[in-house]
């Protein structure tokens, strides 16, 4: 599809025109509406309309009106795309940068859309994860935790190359929710899976550093240890990961400036707590060893 190629080249306006030409055809592909929905940053209501158009087409396909044969794999893919579009609508309703989230029926609309998503594909990871996000916004952390654990249980035992494992972006969103709920162990397990697939993922390094930072804070509040690790060990792990994130961010020219600013702020806080880089710590240890060695030579200490 020409529009997709243009998107990959960063030609957003030209890609948008390509997708618009597709949806003007008598039988437009639902994917064109899905792409257009994501390109409507300045008009959330138009984004909702494109998502709905995609849902209508996909629902027609699911009912067999436009399908040439009964294919179970095809049906699963159609259901997944319907859910993806419904979740996309929820994200628009919840986005604080749009006025829609302040409308009286915003919560009701999110509930309705997610109910429909889970009716379409019960146990769908993206729908459950989105529901957990809604529950967090409603100040219902226990319900959010239940939804999130259900979502993770669906795929956590699969091999990483299993197509049922959610894409990296979805897994990183799950990690953020785990961190909000102070569920650090599952957050790290999900991150380890992400880094096994891509060990230069900037946001993954950031989230792992942030996770260790939060664990270090909790350890300090709990007598100095957490999960058999001292707060200093956790803080040192945090700094190592944050510095790796900073290096990758600068090397690749990553566009997320607020992320880099937070990384630098955290590193500054760790420095103030006396947590240095591994290289600095090694140099300090080497200096102490040299001082001790010099003292032994000057004092002619008998080691026999």
Secondary structure, DSSP 8 states (H G I E B T S, - for coil): -HHHHHHHTT-HHHHHHHHHHHHTSTT--HHHHHHHHHT-TT-HHHHHHHHHHHHHHHHHHHTTSS-SS--HHHHHHHHHHHHHHHHHHHHHHH-TTSGGGGSTTHHHHHHHHHHHHHHHSTT-HHHHHHHHHHHHHTT-HHHHHHHHHHHHHHHTTS-TT-TTS--HHHHHHHHHHHHHTT-HHHHHHHHHHHHHH-TT-HHHHHHHHHHHHHHHHHHHHTTSEETTEEHHHHHHHHHHHHHHHHHHHHHHT-S-HHHHHHHHHHHHHHHHTT---HHHHHHHHHHHHHHHHHHHHHHT----
